[in-house]
Amino acid sequence: TALLKRLVLKRCVYGVDLSPMGAEIAKVSLWLASFVPGLSLAYLDHNVQVGNSLIGVARPEQVARADGQATLFDQDISDALQGAAQAAAEQRAIEDRTPEEVEASKRADADLRSTVLGVERVFDFWTAEPLGLLGAREEALQRGSAIIDDQDSLIADTAGDIASRERVLHWPLAFAEVFARPNPGFDAVVGNPPWEEITVEELAFYARYQPGLRAMAEAARRAALEALLRKRPELLAGLAAEQARVAGQRTYFGAAGGYEGGAGDPDTYKYFCQRYREFLRDGAALGVVLPRSAFSAKGSDAFRRWLFERAAPRRIDFLLNNRSWAFDIHPQYSVGLLVAERRKPASGELVEGAGG
């Protein structure tokens, strides 16, 4: 059984986390679940990657001209994806039984990444414009394939810096074997996306550096905050920089970034719901934990239209997470558990559910 888990792990399981520590914890958990005495731990740096799931190109067809005409680098993108998919297949074929084979997997992964560096630059241009680099997309469209080999221009450096700062993840390049195949996308997506507004609250920011600040009485909190800023005056500039960065992110979550706008506060779960549509291949399954508001709030109406008109929800269960009995990270929330398939629903098809 453990041997079969190893095979499935390297060939079928993928994950992304914004936090490097989160990605490492995920890999450790997967190693423990598939450990075989006498064999090396499987190389998982390709399968579990660090990046921002919401910022970056989700599908290669998003990189397109406004008039729908072909771009000068369409063929370059297609060739790079096919080459990366082939490299990924070769990397998956290495069984990682010994340290030498693990090193071979690592080298193969490095070769894979090198095949997409030029196209990654194009995708960085595309992503950087709504993050503040005005004119980046037009620059890429005008220069076409020349962008692929451009490593020294100021605008290319700036786009790369923005991508690095935001930990941009271009899904078709990160997992080319998934998105370069016919009927592209994942066969199943499972997740519990963060439920937080895209904003930086002053008190929450300072609480990172002085735990317990938020629980203090107002007078004690004010005194503690003044003491903290006397000790760490650079935090004032840090707060301003963080607020400016997040303001740029909020600009990204619109049409230019591939998202539909909606009413209400810009909450990350709403954008994850839109991402799921891009990640799933036709016929694929979705299983996610969402706040109940995803099924009622006006800001999530685009997701619900997709869910009930272009997908087939199989089951929706609601539960009151009072006293954190189900999810300790979502206290006092009404939680929705969704299972759905990406396929056209049959006429009169029923949706099972509980919790009302």
N, C-alpha and C positions, 0 to 999 in steps of 0.2 A: 504493500500500500504506500509506504513512504517513497519507494522508487517511482511509482506512478505519480505521486504528488510532485516530485522533483521535475518530472517531464512536463506536467501541466503547468507548474510554476513558471518555468522559463519560457514556455511557448504560448501561454494563454493569459497570464495575469499581468495587469499593468496598473500603475498608480502614479499620482502627482500630488505633491504637497508643497505649499509655499515655504514651509520651514525646513531647512536642511536637517534639523534634529527630528522633525516629524517623518521625513523620508527614511532616515536611518532606523528609527523605531519600527517603521513598517517593514523594512528589510529584515530586521532581527526577528520580528514576529513571523514572517514568512519562512525564514530559515529554521526557526524552532518547530514550525508546523510540518516541515518536510525534511527534517534531519535524518540522515542515514549514517550510522557509524562506519568509519573507514573511508568515507567520501568527503571531498572538499565541499565547502558551502558554495552553492551556485552563484555565478556572477549575475547580480541583479541591478547594476547601475543603469542598464538600458531600460529595464522594466519599470523601475521606480525612480522617477526623476523629480528634481526640485524645480519648481516654477509656479507662475501665477496662472491658474487654470482659466481665468477670465480675460487675461490680456495677452493678445497674440492672434495669429491667424488660425482659425478653427478648421477651415476647408480651403484648399488651394483656389477654388473658383471665386473666393472673396477678393482675390487680387485681380481686379478687372477694371477696364475703362468704364466710365459712366455711360457711354453710348453702347456698351455691350460688344464692341469690336475687340478682336484679338489684340493682345499686347505683344511687344517685341520680344518678351522673355517667356511667353507661354510654353514654348518647346523646351526651354532650359529648365523650367519648373517640372514639366512632365518627365524629362530625362533624369533629373536629379532624384525625383521621387522613386522612379523605377530602379535607379541604381542603388538608392538607400534601402529599398525593400529587398533587393537581392542580397545586399550586404547583411541586412538583418536576418535573412533566412540562413545565411552561412554562419552567422554568429549563434543563432539558436541551435544549429546542428552540433555545436561543440558541447560535449556532455559534462564538462566541469568536474570530472571525477578526481583530478589531481591538481596540485597547485600550478603545474605547467599548463594544463588545459584552461584553468581560470585565467591565467595570464594571456593565453591565446584569445579568450573571449574579450578580455580588456583591450587587446590590440585591435581585434576585429571591430569593437565598438568605436574605438578612436578612428579607424578607417572609415566607418559609416558616417561619423560626424563630419569628417573632412570632405566627403562627397557632397554635402549639402551646405557648405559654408557660403558659397556664392549666392544660392537661393535664399539662405537665411538672411543675407544682407538685403535682398529685395523685400522680404517679409518684414525686416526691421524698419525699412523706410516706410512701408505701408502702415505699420503699427505706430510709428513715432509721430506721424502728422497729427492725429487727434490727441496725442499727449503733449502737443505744443510745438513740434517742429514743422512750422508752416511751409508748404511748398514741397515737402518731401515726396509725396506721391507723384506730383507732376514731374519732378526731377527724375524719378525712377522711370516713368512712362516715356519721357523724352529720350533718355539715355539707353533704355532697353537693356540688351545683353551686356553693355559696357559696365553696368552696375555690378554684374556677377564678379568681375575681376578688380573692382575698385576697392582698394584697401587703404588708400592714403588720403582721400579727400576729406575736408573738414566736415562736410555734411554726412558722409558715411561714418566718420568717427562719432559725430554727435548722435546719430541714430543708434549706433552700437552702444553708446553710453546710456542712452535712455532705456534701451532694451535690457541692459545689464542692471540698471537701477531698479526697474520694475519687475525683474526676474521673468521677463516675457517668455512664454512657452508657445511655440508654433507647433500645433498638434500634428500636421501632416509631415513635418520633418522629424519631430521627436519619436513618432511611431509610424514610420513610413509604411511598414508592412501591413498596418491596419487601414491606412487611407489610400494606398496605391492599388489595392485589389478591386476587382469588380464589386459593385454594391459596397462602397467604402463605409467604414465606420466600425464601431465596436459591436460585438454580439450581445453584450450585456453591460449595463452601467449600474453600479450600486454606490450609493453615497448618502452622506448626511452633511449637506453644505452648511457653512457658517451662516448664522442668522444675525447679522449686524449691519447697521447703517454705515454707508461709506462717508464717514465724517470723523473728525478728531475732536473729542471733547477735552477741554483743558484739564479738568480734574482727573479724568481717566489717564491722560498722558502723564501727569505728575505722579499718579499712583503706581506707575511702573517702577519708579525710583524710590518710592516710600510706601510700601504695602500698608494697608490699613487706613490710608488717608481718607478714603471715601466713607468709612464707618464712623469717623470722628464727629463730635458735635461741632457746630459751625465755628465757634470761637477757637476751639482747640485746633481745628483744621486750618484756620487762617494763620495761626501762629506757627504751626508745623510747616505750612507751605512757605511762609516767609523765611523760616530757618533753612529749609531745603534750598531755596533760591540764593540765599547768602552763601551757602556751601557749594552750590552748583549753579552759578550764574549763567553758564552756557546753555542751560535747559531752556531759557527764554528763546534763544535763537533756534534751538532744536524743535520747540513747539511750532514756531513760525514756519520752519522748513517743512515739517510734517504736514501742517495745514495746507501749505502751498502744493505739496506733492499730491495730497488727497483731492484737492480741488481740481488738479489736472486729470486725475483718474475719473472724477465724476463727468468731466467733459468727454472722456473716452466712451463712456457707457451710453452712447446714442447711435444714430444711424452710421456715423463714420467708423465706429468700432464694430459694426455689425449687430447692434442691439436695437430693439424697439423700445421707444420711450413709454412711460406709463405714469399714472397718477400716484401720489403718495411719495414717501421718502425712498431714496435710492438704497435699497437693501440688497445685500449680496445674494441672498437666496433667490431673488427674482431674476438675477442675471444667470445664476446657475441653471435655473429652469430653462432659460433660453438656450444655454450652451448644450443641455442634454439633447435638444433637437438636432444639433449639429454633430454630436458624437455618435449617435445611434445609426446603424445601417438599417435598411428596410427589413422588417421581420424581427428586429432585435428587442430585447426586454429591458425594462427600466424598473429599478427598485430603490426608492429614496424616502428619506425622512424629511418632512417639510412642516412648517408651522401651518396651523389651520387656515391662516389668512391667505395662503397660496390658493385656496379653493373658494375664497370669498372676496378678497380685497380687489378693488378696481385696478390697482397697479399690476396685478397678476393676470389680467383678462386675456392678454396675448397667449400666455402659457395655457390657460384653460381652453381657449379656442383650438389651439393645436392638439391638446390632450383629447378633446371630445370630438373634434372634426377630422383630424388627420392621424390620430393614434387610437388605440383601443385600451382604455383603462380596464384592468381585470378585477382589481379590488382596491377600495379606499377605506381605511379604518381610522377612526378618530379616537384619541384617548386623552384624558386630562392627566398631565404628568405632575400631579400634586405630590409634594414632598419628594420629588425627583425619583419616584419609584421605578420609572422606566429608563430615563436618561438623566444622569446627574448633572449634565451640562445645560439642560433646558428646564430649570425649575419653574413650576407653576405655569407651564405652557400647555396650550391645547395643541396636540401633535397630530399630524396626518401621516399615515403610512400608505404609500402609493406603490402599486404594482401595475405596470402597463406594457403594451407592446407597440412598436412603431409599425402599424399597418392600418389599412382602411377598415374602419369598424363595419361589421355587418348590420344590415337594417334590423332594428329592434333588439340589438344585442344588449344584454343586461350587465350591470356592474354590481358585483357583490360588495358588501361593506358592513361596517358595524360602528357603533359609537355615536352616530347621528349628530 
